[in-house]
Amino acid sequence: MKHVANWTLNAAASQGATYADVRVIAQRSRALSTKNGKVGSASDSESVGMNVRVIVDGAWGFAASAELGRGAVEATAARAVEIAKASARVKKENVRLAPEKPAIAEWSTPYTIDPFTISVEQNIELLLRIDAELRSVAGITLAETNLNFSREEQWFASSEGADIHQTKLSTGAGYAAYAFAGSEIQKRSYPNSFGGQWQNKGYELIEELKLVENARRIAEEAVALHKADQCPEGKFDIILDSSQLGLQIHESVGHPIELDRVLGMEANFAGTSFLTLDKLRTLRYGSDLVNVVADARQEHGPGLGTFGFDDEGVAAQCTPIITNGLFTGYLSSRETAHTIGETRSGGTMRAEGWNRLPMIRMTNISLLPGERPLSLEQLIAATDHGILMHTNRSWSIDDKRYNFQFGCEIGWEIKNGKRVRMVKNPSYSGITTEFWNSLDVICSRDDWTLWGTPNCGKGQPQQVMGTGHGAAPARFRGIKVGSAFKGN
């Protein structure tokens, strides 16, 4: 692929580009699903293409091509230059790139079992076994399962001298059991809702999740919810399991720290942000226990936001976002770093594929675990009266990421340190900073999980990317609890 990069960079430079980078990407994905004992969908697809970004007269130009022949590549570079020249006529200011030492590197996702060595027939057999377990429970009216694998190989080169080759592999799986009775539908998902658990791993993740072993329990809970009491309403202490807390982080921390939203450069799908620049290092985002990082490094874990280098060739980093409750950092790029007084990008630029422009995306936005040993059961035992909520069912948050409401699939009322009853349709609402300031206990590393969110949408045309969110169960004091699904 180096000849493609050389053709692109030479063509861009010869036509006046002061900066250029090229990405050549080969992608493969497999997506399988079942529904009530039958195959729902099955696809195994591949895609190859390239794109080029250029700066001409202080403005960006971008173009992409599925053809990798010399003529097509040089024409693509010329088109990017033409677009940059047109953009320069309406620019407000010149693009300023934070300096970055050009890297020459190889990087790949560590894995034990290549998921593409497992046959589609074996994949379907596993999903149908899970499906059968779910539907063996009386009262289950719909069972859905899914299995997903992807591999992305990318070659990145820049006019500054960067030459990076990296391969990213990801695996995801999950299922849901639905029970319809009367006028109400109850749902339980495993290991998480909206696609399950996804990580940058091989097929070994499927074995770790114990999908078949948990299916009957999940189905039984879905049926039992119909007989459960409605979640009480009022102000309660609540305990969120790690998966629900991961989505809370995604929506009320991850999106508002995207610097392009803050600067008004992007508003699609998630609005802008309440975190204006004056709040950096001044806003009390949460209690002293709240420590959130944006960490793309491999040592943080196999999250969907883990990589060696971002799509600008910037090495993976750990950026402190909230430090002992104080707001301390944004997700930035080479172009936006100077707006927050930084001399280097935070390394968060990523694109969905070869035909999309890189943009600021979440990496692994994680709440660090508590320092003292504490399990979920110990946290429950230390709670006088509260609601434990598990697995997201719905969410709603305003376009500044400030006012929110979340609903969960299942809850348990806690009294005197014990779960006293299952409750259905639990929900809670609040204001972002008030909510995070009410956190008073976080479980320890043993209960911490790095969850994958594979379906984060941003941009127009839309780009769907994977992000990671590490969390351990945590308790929040005096939260407004309601029943978002009351009457359904």
HELIX and SHEET records of a PDB file:
HELIX    1   1 LYS A    2  SER A   14  1                                  13    
HELIX    2   2 ARG A   70  ALA A   88  1                                  19    
HELIX    3   3 PRO A  115  THR A  117  5                                   3    
HELIX    4   4 VAL A  120  ARG A  135  1                                  16    
HELIX    5   5 GLU A  204  LEU A  209  1                                   6    
HELIX    6   6 LEU A  211  ALA A  224  1                                  14    
HELIX    7   7 LEU A  225  LYS A  227  5                                   3    
HELIX    8   8 SER A  242  ILE A  249  1                                   8    
HELIX    9   9 HIS A  250  GLY A  254  3                                   5    
HELIX   10  10 LEU A  259  VAL A  262  1                                   4    
HELIX   11  11 LEU A  277  LYS A  279  5                                   3    
HELIX   12  12 GLN A  298  HIS A  300  5                                   3    
HELIX   13  13 ALA A  337  ILE A  340  5                                   4    
HELIX   14  14 LEU A  376  ALA A  381  1                                   6    
HELIX   15  15 THR A  432  ASN A  437  1                                   6    
HELIX   16  16 ARG A  445  ASP A  447  5                                   3    
SHEET    1   A 6 ALA A  59  SER A  65  0                                        
SHEET    2   A 6 LYS A  38  VAL A  56 -1                                        
SHEET    3   A 6 TYR A  19  LYS A  35 -1                                        
SHEET    4   A 6 LEU A 142  SER A 158 -1                                        
SHEET    5   A 6 ASP A 163  ALA A 181 -1                                        
SHEET    6   A 6 ILE A 104  SER A 108  1                                        
SHEET    1   B 6 ALA A  59  SER A  65  0                                        
SHEET    2   B 6 LYS A  38  VAL A  56 -1                                        
SHEET    3   B 6 TYR A  19  LYS A  35 -1                                        
SHEET    4   B 6 LEU A 142  SER A 158 -1                                        
SHEET    5   B 6 ASP A 163  ALA A 181 -1                                        
SHEET    6   B 6 GLU A 184  TYR A 190 -1                                        
SHEET    1   C 6 ALA A  59  SER A  65  0                                        
SHEET    2   C 6 LYS A  38  VAL A  56 -1                                        
SHEET    3   C 6 TYR A  19  LYS A  35 -1                                        
SHEET    4   C 6 LEU A 142  SER A 158 -1                                        
SHEET    5   C 6 ASP A 163  ALA A 181 -1                                        
SHEET    6   C 6 GLN A 197  GLN A 199 -1                                        
SHEET    1   D 7 ASP A 229  GLN A 230  0                                        
SHEET    2   D 7 LYS A 418  LYS A 424  1                                        
SHEET    3   D 7 ASN A 403  LYS A 415 -1                                        
SHEET    4   D 7 HIS A 385  ILE A 397 -1                                        
SHEET    5   D 7 GLY A 234  LEU A 240  1                                        
SHEET    6   D 7 ALA A 474  GLY A 482 -1                                        
SHEET    7   D 7 SER A 427  ILE A 431 -1                                        
SHEET    1   E 7 ASP A 229  GLN A 230  0                                        
SHEET    2   E 7 LYS A 418  LYS A 424  1                                        
SHEET    3   E 7 ASN A 403  LYS A 415 -1                                        
SHEET    4   E 7 HIS A 385  ILE A 397 -1                                        
SHEET    5   E 7 GLY A 234  LEU A 240  1                                        
SHEET    6   E 7 ALA A 474  GLY A 482 -1                                        
SHEET    7   E 7 LEU A 439  ILE A 442 -1                                        
SHEET    1   F 4 LEU A 326  PHE A 327  0                                        
SHEET    2   F 4 CYS A 318  THR A 323 -1                                        
SHEET    3   F 4 VAL A 292  ASP A 295 -1                                        
SHEET    4   F 4 ILE A 365  LEU A 367 -1                                        
SHEET    1   G 2 MET A 349  ARG A 350  0                                        
SHEET    2   G 2 MET A 359  ILE A 360 -1                                        
SHEET    1   H 2 THR A 449  LYS A 458  0                                        
SHEET    2   H 2 GLN A 463  ALA A 471 -1                                        
END                                                                             
